[in-house]
Amino acid sequence: MFLVFDTINIVLSIVILIYIFFLYLIYTKSKNVLIKNSYSFVILSVLLWTVSMVLYRSALEDSSLFWCIVLYASATLTASSFFIFSIIFPKGKMPCFKSWLITILLNIFIFLLVIFPNLIIKGVVLIPGEEKEITWGSLYPIYFLYISSFFLVGLIILFNKYRKERGIIRNQIKFVFLGYLIGSNLAMVTNMMMVSWGDFRLNWLGQVLSVFMVAFTVYAIITHQLMDIKFVLRRSTIYFLSFSITIILALLLRYLFSFIFPDFSLQYSFIRDSLVLVFALYIYPFISDHSYRFANKYFFTSLYKPQEVISEISDKLRSTLDLKLIYKNISHSLMRVFRSEAFAIILYNNKTKEFDIAYNKNFLFYKNEKIKFNHKFQRYFAKKGRTISVDILKETHYNEYEHCIDILKENEVVLISPLNIKKKVLGYMLLGQKESGGMYNEDDVRVLDVVSAQAAVAIDNSLLYEEVRNFNLKLGGEVEKATRDLKKANAQLKKLDEAKSDFISIASHQLRTPLTVIKGYISMILDGNFGHLSKKINEPLSRVYDSNERLITLVEDLLSISRIESGRLQYVFEENNLKEVVDSVFLELKNNADKKGIDLIYDFEDKKEYKAKIDPAKLRQTVMNLVDNAIKYTFEAKGNKGWVKIVLKEEKKNILFFVEDNGLGIAKEEMSNLFKKFSRGKGMFVVHTNGTGLGLYVAKEIVEAHSGKIWAESKGLNKGSRFCFRLAKA
C-alpha cells in the first residue's frame, strides 16, 4: 500500500506531528506521574486514530475495509481514555477498581462489535475523486451511543469538579472542560453524525478539530504559572479562526480546480494538491494577521505591550525621590494596565519587626495597619525574588507559611511581589483581583518582576534621601540654636567626607588586584591554555569576561573620582604623540565594534605628529570612555548600519579629537547634565543597562586638568552625537 499525499492527508500528517509534540510536552513538563501517564494514553489514542485515517484514505479497494475497521476501533479508545482521565484530573487520584473494570469491559465489547463483520461496518465503497463511503450495519447506533456517552459522562465529571474547586485548579478544569466541550462536539458532528446520513466529505475533520481540545488540556496540565483563560482563549480563537478560513479556502480552490479541469485533476491529483497546499501556506500569515486585527478591533480589548509599561514606569521612578509620588505612580500604572481592583505597598519596619502599610488603594486590611510575617516567609521571598500567586503559594507551601497566607487571603490579596535589595526583603507589592474576574497571566507576572526590582531601588533611594533630608532639617534647627554645634557638625561631615573618599580609594585599590587576576585567568581559559572549551561553556565564560571588564572600568572610574575629589590625582605631563594614545584605543575596541556589527572608522593625517603635553595614561582613559560610549549607544536602525568615526586633526595651534556616531543621540534638555557625576540620559537604560554615569565626569576632569576643553554635540534623539575635546599643541 502506497500512502496518498493529497491536501487532506498532508494536513493530517501535520496534525500527527503536532500530537507527537504534545506527547513530548506532557512527558517533559508534567510533574504528576499519574496525570502524565493517563493523558499520554489519551494523546496516543488520538494519534492512532489520526494515523488510521491517513492509512484508510490511502488504502486501495482490497484493504479499505480492514483500515476502516482499524479506524473506528481506535476511535473507541479516544472516548474511554478521556473518561478515565476526567476521573484522575486535576489532583492525580487513581480511579476505583469498579470504574476501571466497567470501562475495560465496555471497550472490549464495542471493539468486538466493530471487528465482527456486518454488525457496525458492512463495507467500503471507493468513489474516484471523492471520499470513500461506508455502509453501516444495524448496530452503528450502539457505537454512536458508546462514544457520545463516554464523552458526556467525562464532561459531567469535570463540570462537577469545577463547581467544587477554587482558584488555579478551578481555572485549569474550566480550560479542559471548554476544550473538550467544543472539540469533541464538533468532531462528533463531522465524523459520526454527518457520516450516519451518508455525507463523508468531512469524515477526516474530527482528527484536526481534536488538536484544539488536546492543546487546551496539555496547556492546563503543564502550566505552573498563572493562567488568564480569556487571554489564552482569545489567542486560541484567533488561531482557530485563521486555520479554519485557510482550510475552507484551500478546499474551495481544490473543488474549483476539479470542476473546471476534471480530466486533468484526476490524472495529476498530486500536482493539484501540491499547488493547493502552497496556496494555503502562502495565505495563512495574511489571514492570521487580519484575523488578529479584526478580533482586537471588534471583539477584544487590545493587549498591552510589556516593554512600554516597564519603560513608562522606569521613567517615572527616575524623575522623583518623593516617596508618595513613587507609590502613586506605580499604583496608577499597574492598576491601569492590569485593571486591578486593589493595590498596596507594605514596607518592613526594623524597629517593630512588622510591615507598615506604606500605600493602600482599595484594600480593606481588616485587622490593623501593620502586618506581621515570620522570618521564614521573608527568607523564602528573599531567596526566590519572584512574583507569585497567593493561590499557588497556598497549594504548595501552606503548611510552612499558614499564618502568613491566611493574612493575605483574609485581605483578598491575589498576587504578592517582593521588593528585594541584594536578597533582602524591603517590602512587598500586593495586588487584588482583576476587575474582569480573570487571572493574571504570565506576561503580567514578568512585568511585575521587572517593575518590583526597579521599584525596590527607587524606594530604597527615596528612603535614604528622606533620612538625609530629615538629618539636614535637624541640622538646620541646630544651627539656629547654636553656631558652635554647627561648626562641630560641619567638621564631622568633612571627616565623614574624607573617610568616604578614603574608603572608596582603599576599596578600589583592593578590588583592582583580584579583578585583574580574574581577567588574566579567564583570558587564559578562553585562549585554551587549560584545555579545549565546548561552545556551551565558552559563551557564558565570555559573558563573565565582559562583565569583569565592566567592573574593572567602574573601579578605575571610582578610583579616579576619589583622587580627583581629594586632590590626590597626580599628573605627569610630557610631550607625547596623541595619535599613539588613540591608536591603542582603536585597536583595543575594534573587536567590540565588530561583534556588534558596527563600523569603527579611524580618520587622521598619517604624516602629521599630534604632539602635546599630556599624561598618556590619564588621557587614554578619556579617549577609551568616549569611544566605548559611542559603540555602546550605536545600533542598527531602519536598515542603516551603525557606525562610529574617530577623528584626530590639527586646528591652528590646537589638536582636535572627536568621536562621532549615528546612534541614540542626546535630547536638547539633557545636554547640560552630560558631564555631571552619576548623570545618564533618558532611555539609556534600555540600550545599555550597565552604565554608571561616571565616565564622562572623569573625562571632563582629566581634559580640564590638561587645560583643554571638552563638549558634546547632537541634533536630538536617534540622530547621533559627537563628543569632542581640544588640547593645545606642544
N, C-alpha and C positions, 0 to 999 in steps of 0.2 A: 504494500500500500504506500502510495506517494502522498505526502502532505500537500494540500492545495493552499497556496498563499494568496487568496483573494483579499479584498479590502477587509471583510469581516474577520477572517482568520488572522490577519495581521493585527487588527485591533485586539482580538482575543489573546494573541501572543504577547502583546504589550501588557495586557491585564495579568497574564501569568507571571511576568517578570515583576509586576507590582506586588502580587501576592507573595512572591518569594522574598521581596524586600521587606514586606510587613512581617513575615516569619522571622527574618533576621533581626528586626527591631524588637520583637517580642522576646527573643532569646537573649539579646544583649542588654536590653533596658529594663525589663520587668524584674522586680525583686521577689515577688511572691511565687514560689515554685509551683504550687497547685494551679494558680491562675495562669501562669506561663504555659504549663503543660496542657491545661484544658483548652485555652484559646488557640494554642498551636494546632491542636487537633481540629478545631473549627476551621482554621485557615487551610489546613491540609485537605479537609473535606471540600471546601470551596475550590481549592486549587485542582483537585482531582476532577471535580465537576466541570471546570473550565477546560482542562486538558481533554476530557472526554468529548466535549462539544467540538473542539478542533478536529479530533480524530473522526468523530461521527460525520462532520461536514466534509471531510476529505475522503471518507470511505467509498469504495465502489459498490456496485449493486450486490455482490455476493457477501460482503461483510458489513453492510449498512445496518442490518437488523441486530447483529452482535454488538456493535458500538452504540446503537440506540439503547439496548438493554443496559450496557455499562453506564451510559449517560444518566438514565433515570434511576438506576440502582445507587449510583454515587450521590445523587441529589438527596436521597433519604438520609444520608449521614449529615448533610448540612443542617437539617432540621433537628435531628436528635442531639447532635453535638452542641447546638445553640441552647437547647433546653437544659442540658447538664451545666453548661457554662452559666446560664442565668441563675442557677441554684448556688454555684460557687462564688460568683462575683457579687460584691467587690471585696469581701473580707477573707476570701480564700478558705471557706469551710467545706469539708468533704460532704457530698450528698449522702443521705441514708441509703442503706442496702436496698430498701424497697424501691426507691427511685431508680437506682442503677438497674435492678432486675427488670422492672417494667419497661424501661427504655430499651434495654438489650433485646428482650423478647419481642416487643413490637417491631423493632428494627429488623430482626431476623424474619419475622412473619411477612412484613411488607417486601423484604428483599426476595423472599421465595416467590411471592406473587408476581414480582417483576421478572424474575428469571424464568418461571414456568411459562411455556408458550400460550398465547391467546387469552390469558387472563387479564393482563393490563395492556400489553403491547401485542398486536396481531402481526403487523408487518410494516415495511417502509417502502414508499413509492418514490422513485427518482424522477424528477421533472427537470429537463435541461433548462439552464438559465434561471432556475428558481430554487427556493429552499425545499428540502425533502419533506414529504408529507407522511405522517404516521397514522396508521389505522389502529384505533383504540379498541381494547377489549371491554367486556361488560363490567369489570371491576375497577376501571380507571377512577370512578368517583371515590372508591376507598383510598386509593393512592392520594388523590387530591385532599381528602379529609385528613389523612395521616400528616401530610406536610403542613397544611394550614393549622392543624390542631397543636402540633408541637411548637410552631412559631407563636401562636396565640397564647398558649399556656406560659411560654417563656417570657413574653411581653407582660402578661399579668403579674408574674412573679417579680419582674423588675419594677413594675409600677407600684406594687405593694411595698417593696423595699424603699422606693423613692419617697413614699409618704411618711415612712418612719424615720429616715435618716435626716441629718442636717449638715450644713457646711460643705466642705470639699467633696465628701463621699456622695452627698445628695446630687451635686452637680455632675459628678462622674457617671452616676446611674442615669441621670437625665440624658447625658450625651449618648450613652449606649442605647438607651430606650428610643430616642429620636432617630438615631441612625438605622436601627433595625425596623422601626415602625414604618419609616419611609422606604428604605431599601428593599425589605422583604415583600412589602405590599406591591411595589412596582414590579419586582421580579416575578411575583406570582401572576400578575396581570399578563405580562409578556410571555412567560414560559409555561403557564398552566391554564389560565382562563382562555386566552386567545386560541391556544392550540386545541382546546377542548371542542371549540366550534369550527375547527378546520383552518384557522389562519396561522400559518407557520412562518410568516415573513420576519417576525421579531423574536423567534424562539431562542435566539442567541443573546438577546439583550440583557436577560436577567444576570448573566455572568458579569457583564460590565457594570450594571447597576449595583451589584453586590460589593463593588470596590468601595463605595461610599460608606456602607454600613460597617464594613470591616475597618476602614480607615478611622471612622469615628471611635470605634471600640479600642483599636490599637492606641490611639492618642489618649483615650481615657485611662488606659492601663499603665502606659509608660510615663505619663507626665508626673513629675514630682514637685513642680512649682504650682503656681495658681492658674486657674482656668477661667477665662471670661467666655461663657458659652455664646453670647451674642457676637463677640468679636470673632470667634472661630467660625461660627455658623455663617456670618456674612461673607467671609472669605471663601468658605466651602461652597456656599450658594453661588458665588460668582464663578468659581472654577467649574462647578457642575453645569451652570448655565452656558458657559463658554464651550465646554466639551460637548454638550448636547446639541448646541447650534451647529458646531463644526461637523458632528456626525450626520445630522439631518441634511446639511448642505452637500456633504460628500455623497450620501445615498441618493439624493436628488440628481446630482451630476451623473452618478453611475446609471441611474434609471434613464435619464435623458439620453445618455450615450447609447445605451442598449436599444432605446426606442428609435433613435434616428439611424443608427448603423447596426441593425440586428445581426446580419451575417458576419460583419467584421468583429463585433463584440464577442460572438460565440467562438470564433477561431482564435482570436488574440485576447482572451479574457485577462491573461496575466499583464499584458501591456496596459489594458484598460484600467485594471485595478491599481497598478503602479502609478498611473497618472492621477487617479483619484486620490491615492494616498499622498502624493506630492502636493496636490491641491489642498488637502486637509492640513498638512503640516505648514503650508505657506500662509493660510488664512487664520490659523489658530491664534498667533500672537496679536493680530489685528482685532479679532473678535474679543479676545480676553481683555485687551486694553479698553475697548469701547464698552464692554460689559461692566468693567470696574468703574469707569467714569459715570455711566448711566445709573448704576446702583447707588453710587455715592451721592449723585445729584438728586435722585428722586426717592430713594428708599432709606439710605443710611446717612448718618452724620459722618463727615469726613474724619479720618484718623489723624491724630496729631503727629508731628514729627519730633521724635525724642531729642535729636541733636539741637533743634531750635529751642526747645523748652530748657534744656541744660544751659545753652548759651545765654538765653534770656535771664535765667536766674543767676548765673555766674556774673553777668554784667551788673545786675542789681546789687549783688553781695559785695562786689568790688567798689561800689560807688559810695558806701556809707559805713561808719563804725557805730551808728546808733542802733542799740540792741532792739528797741521797739520796732524800728523801721525794718531791720533784718527779719524779725519774726513775721511782720506784716507782709513783707514781700514774698517770703517763702510760702506762707499760708495762702495768699491771694493767687499765686501762680499755680500751686499744686491743686488747690480746690477747684480752680477754673478748668484746668486740664483734665483732672480725673473725675470731676463732678462729685467730689466727696461731700458728705453731709457734715462732717466734723473734722477738726484738725487741732492738734495741741503739741507743744514742746515742753518737755519736763527736763530739768537740769539737776545734777547731783549736788547736794549741799554738804561740803566736807565737815561742817560743824555739827549738823543734826543727823548726818548719815542717812538722810532721806532725800527724795526727789521733790523739789519745788516745782509747782506748775507755773512755768515762766510765761507761757502764752496759751490761751484756750479760745477756740472758736466752736461753739455749739456742743461741746461735751458737757455732761451734767456733773460728773465727778461726785457721786452721791455722798461719800463719807466726809471727806475733808479736802483741804487744799495741799496736802502732802501725800506722797505715795512712797511706800517702803518696799523695795525689792531686796532679796537676800544676796549675799556676795557671790554665791554660786551662780545665780542667774546673771549677774553682771559679768562674771568671768566668761560665761558662755557667749555672751554677745561681744565681749572684748576680743575673744578668740575668733568667733565666726565673722563678725563685722558685716553681716548681710541683713537685708530686709527680709522679714518672714511673716507669714500669716499666723494670726493667733490660733486659728483652727488647726493648722498644721502643727503648731507648737503644742497644742493640747493633745493631738493624736500621738505625737512622738515623744514628748517629754513631760507629760502631765504628772507622773509620779515624782519626778525630780523637782519641778517648779510649781507645785499645786497652788500654793498661796499666791504667787505672782500672776499665774494665768487666771486665777479666779478674780483678781483685781481687774485685769484687763477685760475679761468677759463681762464682769459686773458693770463696767463703764462703757460697754459696747464698742471697744476698740477692735478693729478688724486687721490692721497692719501695724507692725512696730518696726521702726528703722533706727538703728543705733547711731549716735553721733560720737564717733571714735576719734581720738587723737593719740597716735602712737600706741595703739592697742589698749587704750584706757578709755572707759566709757564716760564721756562728758555729760551725756543725757540721751533722750530718745525723742524721735518724732512719732506721733501717734495719729493714725488716720481712721476715720469712721467708715461706715457703709457708703457705697456709691448711691447717688440719687436714683439711678436706674434699678437698684437692687442687684446688679450683676457683680461678678467677682473681678478683682484686679487681675490683669493679665501679666505675662512675662515682660512685655515692654514697660509696663508701669513699674514693675519691680526693679528693672535695670535703671530706669530714670531715677527712682528713689535712692538706689545705691550710690549713684554719682552725686546727686543733689545732697544727700546726707553727709558725704565726705566733704563737699565744698562748704556746706552749712556749718559743719563742726569747726573747720578752720576759721570761718568768718565769725562765729560766735565766740570762739576762744580768743581771737584777736580783739574782739569788741570788749570782752570781759577784762582782758589785760589793759585795754585802753581806759576802761571805766576805773580800774584800780589806779592807773597813773593819774587820770583826771581828778579822782577823789583825793589822791595824795596831793596834787597841786593846789586844789581848793583848800585843803587843810593847811598846806604850807603858806598859802596866801593869808589865811587867818592868823597864822603865827607871825607873819610879817607885820601885820597891824598891831600885834601885841608887843612884840619885842624884836628890834633890829638885830640885837646880839644873837638871838636864836636863829634868825635868818642867815646871818653870816656863818654860823656853825653848820647850818643845814646845807648852805652853798658849798662850804668846804668839804662836807661829807659827800655831796653829789659829785664834786670834782674828783674826790678819791675813788668813788664808785666808777666814774667815767674812765679814770686812769686804770682802775682794776679791770674794767671791761676790755679796754684796749690791750692790756697786758694778757688777759685771758685769751682773747682772740688770737693774739700774736703767738702765745705759747701753744695753744691748741692747734693752730695752723701748722706751726713748726713740727709738732709731734705727729700730725697727720701726714705730712709730706713723705716722710721716710717709708711708713708701711704702704702707702698708696703707690709709691714708686716701685717698691719691691713687688707688690701685686701686679702692677703693669708689666714689669720685667718677666715674671713667671708666666703670666697669661700669654704674653707675646711669644715666649719660648714654646709654650704648649701649642699655640696656634701654628707656629712655624714647623711643628713636627719634631722638636728636639726630644720629646718624651714618648715618641711613637706616633703612629698614624691615628688621626681622629676621624670618626664617622661624621657624616653630614648632620646627623641628629644631635651630636654633641657640639660640633663646630659652630653651628648657628647660634645657640644660646650663649656659648662661650664668647663669641664675637660681640654679642649684646652686652655681656658683662664687661668686656674690654672697653666698649664705647662708654658705658656708664662710669667706669673708673676714670676714663679720660675727662668726663664732665666734672667729676668730683675733684680731680686734680686742678682743673681750671678754677673751680669755685674756691678751693683752698688758696690758690695763688692770688685770686681777687681779694679774698678776705685778709690775707696777709698784707697785700699792698695797701688796702684801706686802713688797716691797723697802723701801719707805718706812716701813711700819709697824715692821719688824724693826730698821731703822737709826734709828728715832725721828725721821725727817725728814718724816713726813706732816703737813703743815700744814693746820689747820682755820681757817676764817673764819666764826665764829658770828655770825649776825644774826637779828633777829626776822623770820620769814617764815611764809607760809601753807603748811603741809604739803600742803594739798589741791592746790595748783598743781603740786607735785612729782609727786603721784600721778596727777593729770590727764594730765600729759605722758607718763608711762609707759603709762597705759591706752591713749591714742591711738596710741602707737608699736607696742604689742604686739597691738592688736585685730586687725590684718590677719593676724598669725601664727596667732592662735587661730582665726580664720575659715577659714584654709587647712586646719587640722587638723580642722575640723568641731566645734570646742569653743565652747560658750557662755561668753563672758567678761563677767561681771556686775560692775557697779560700784555699791556701796551707800554713800551718805553723806547727811548732812542739809544741804540746799542753803543754808540761811540762816545756818549757823554758820561761823565762821572758826577754822581749826585752827592757831592761831599758836603757834610755839615757837622757841627759839633754836637754829638749825640751820645747818649748811653745806649749802646746797641741792644742790650738785653731788655731794658725797660721799653724802648721804642718797638722792639719786636712784639712785646706783649700787646701794645696798642694796635699794631697792624694785624696781628692774629685775631684780636677781638672783632675788629671791623670787618675783615674778610669772612671770618667764621659766621658772624651775624648775617651777612649778606647771603651766604649759602643756606643757612637755616630757614630764612624767611623768603626764599625764592622758590617758586613752584611752577609747574606746567599748567597753563590756563587757556581755555578757548582755542586749543590747538597750537598755541605759541610755546616754543621750547624755552625753558628757563635759562637765563644766562647771568653771569656775574663778570664784570670787567674791572680789572685792576689797572690804574693808570699812574705813571710816575713821569713827571716832566719839570723842566725848568721854567720859571716865570720871573723874568728880570733878575732880581737879586735873591729870589726865593726858590725853594723846591716845593712843588705842589704834589701831594699824594691824594688820590681819591679812589674809592671803590663804588661802583655803580651797578644796579641790578634792575630787573623787571619784575620784582617780587611784590610783597604785600603792600609796600608803601606806608606813608605816615599821614594821619589826619592832621589838618592845619592846627586844630586846637591842642594837639599833643606835642607840637614841636618844642614848646618852651620847657617841657618836662623831661626831654630825652636824656640829658646828661646829669640828671639828678639821681641820687642814690636810691636803689630799690624801685626805680620807676620803669614800668613796662607799658607798651602801647595797648590800647583797647583791642581785644580779639586775638592778641599774640598767643595766648594760652592754647588756642585751638590748633595753631600751626606748630608751635614748639612749646611743650609743657614744662621743660626743664630749666628755663631761663630764670635768673635771679634779679636782673636789673642792676647788676654791679659793673658789668664790663665797660659800658660807655662812661660811667662815672670815673672809673680808674683811668680809662683812655684820656679823658679830659684833663685830669690832674697831671698825668705824665707829659702830655703835649704842652700844657701851660708851664710846667717846670722847665721845658726846653725853650721857653719864651716864644712858643708858637701859638697858633690859633686852630681850633677845631670846630666844625659846624656840620649841619646836615641839611639836605635839600630834598623836597618831594612835592610832586604835583597833587598828591592826595592818595587815598586808599586804592589799592590794586593798580597803581600807576608807577610803581618802582620808587627807588630812593637812591640818594648819593651821599656818602659820608666822606668828608674831606678834612685834611689838615695841612697847614703851611708852616715850613721852617725856613729860617734864614740860611743862605749858603755860607760855607766856610770861606 
